[in-house]
Amino acid sequence: MSTQPKTNKSKFWLVFFGLIMVISLIGGGSYALNEAGLLSAATSTADEGERGTPPDFTEGEMPEGMADRAEGGSSSTALLGLGKSVGQLAIIIAVVYYAQKLFGWLERRWQKPKLSGQTG
Amino acid sequence: MTTLATRHKLSETARNLFVDLAIAAGFLAALQPHFTGMTIHEWLGISLGGAFLLHILLHWRWLYATTSRFFKKLARQSRINFVLNLALLIDFTIITLSGILISEEVLPLLGLAGSQDMAWKSLHTISADLAVWIVGLHIALHWKWVLSATRKYLFGWLPRRKTASVPQTSTAV
């Protein structure tokens, strides 16, 4: 009885330091990959050395969309982006939730005759 | 004794719900630097890194039990959750690390210069886009819990809708 809190405490610290170790490994690993030039190779495959056309802006002015990115605010770009993320999340949640329900229903339907056959 | 245990469990659920709701709101805001501005985006991102760590540590018992049983007998749902959560941990670590490295506001405050490496910028964007999908899946797998906890702790004050009493046997009436 008295050893229970102590065991729990040691388990918690095990999880904590394990987590820190995993995070360090992921961080260190991605840093090492970048130093080896593997990250830039992986992330720039879409560009293939070609640069996109720069946005129109006159000298001394920030390109459109960059000014509100620095300062923030509820511009149409910002609200559209927020709406897009919320919508994306809602679609994923709805699809997965109802797919789970459907699978559950199919599973139950599949198992029903088997069970009734066993009892009867 | 039972009442105390139940109360303790209930308050734990409420605490988890409020932490999760704060993380979800912060995550959505952090996804839009246009909305928050770069300074808030960066500080919010760093705070979210800490909040994710807190979220994981609040569920440390589940993490310990699932990790120790992962290669043994384990429920399918728990196994899927574990793999998804690991993907989320990897993704958020990359987002936070790349975000700190390309920082334009936080690092200069500490007297350090942010990296101009385009690879980190690309990685930050790609992993943030990926995070929306993984977070969506993570929420979807816990949607029943989210709904019931939200109903109980956020809308518990609302009067409950009375369900019509259905007679046990229709022939008795």
Interface residues (C-beta under 8 A of the other chain):
Chain A: K11 F12 L14 V15 F16 G18 L19 V22 I23 I26 G27 S30 Y31 N34 L39 S40 T43 S44 G65 D68 R69 A70 E71 G72 G73 S74 S75 T77 A78 L79 G81 L82 S85 V86 Q88 L89 I91 I92 I93 V95 V96 Y97 Q100
Chain B: L28 L31 Q32 P33 H34 F35 T36 G37 M38 I40 H41 L53 I56 L57 W60 R61 L63 Y64 T67 L89 I90 T93 I94 L97 S98 D117 M118 A119 W120 S122 L123 I126 V132 W133 V135 G136 L137 I139 A140 L141 W143
